[in-house]
């Protein structure tokens, strides 16, 4: 495994180089700063380990320049929550606090290497499937046809469908097949954020904007600049914030909390909901003008029970993934188990299917998963 270490502190850099030299499976190359590393990194490197606080170009700026081409582990002695969150949004795989011992670092590296190997195996197995989709069906092809047309434009897309149908997968698919594919894809779930944090999370804030604002923080719009911002559970957005979102979309600019300066943005919006927005508009819970702004291209994602052809392909591919994850021998589904999977109506859709498959892989006694090991006996069927 070829690893690049980017660290401005010479003592730390040399210490890591010497310590990791004891591991034959690692080929280590060190760099004293990010700019030097950018000049010499090539496709032969498997992993980048970088300090976050460096003169010139810091670790987060460095990660942005890498543009997702490498897996990255960040190390720092001065961690802040906002920087940790930002690094995760940029796709950083791990975040190590200094001081750490060499065993901790090696464990993180080996964990990342294992994830890479599993991903490669699954990608090879599913090379004929579409990005992020492990099965195919006539209905899915129809939806993807619309998604492909939408992807080529900057038009806002509203993903509609039951919980668990894979709306974020569709959002990611649109991004990957768009001219913005090399720029950030950032997903934010409105239902997962406390109401009082949604505005600052979306638009950012300046130092001192409120009591706990100890340093300035870029919002999700800024972090997604040039790319795609996926707003999941959009119906849960507070009514007051909806007006500010509408303004940001109309004016193509945002203003951080505590600032009088507007920041120009170039962001493509994909929103999603399983709620009845027409009803929410009538009840005064969702702005009609925002709805029309988001609903340029509506994309209705059918539930899994209407996409039966995909079920077995998804189940078999995910069974392989979970066997890899838990270091099990490969497991398959018996004919009876396959019949059970196809007869069940999947109210929780793909999310529920993944849960059922993972449980079956863990609890099944032999290499062939039986129908009773799916634990669907008392559940709804078509």
Secondary structure, DSSP 8 states (H G I E B T S, - for coil): -EEEEE-S-HHHHHHHHHHHTT-TT-EEEEESSHHHHHHH--TT--EEEEES--SSS-HHHHHHHHTTSSEEEEEESS--HHHHHHHHHTT--EEEESS--HHHHHHHHHHHHHHHHHHHHHHHHTTTS-TT-S---HHHHHHHHHHHHHHTS---EEEE--TTS-HHHHHHHHHHTSTTTTS-EEEEEGGGS-HHHHHHHHHEE-TTSSTT--S-EE-HHHHTTTSEEEEETGGGS-HHHHHHHHHHHHHTEEE-BT---EEE---EEEEEESS-HHHHHHTTSS-HHHHHHH-SEEEE---GGG-GGGHHHHHHHHHHHHHHHTT----EE-HHHHHHHHHB--TTHHHHHHHHHHHHHHH-SSSEE-GGGG--TTS-B-
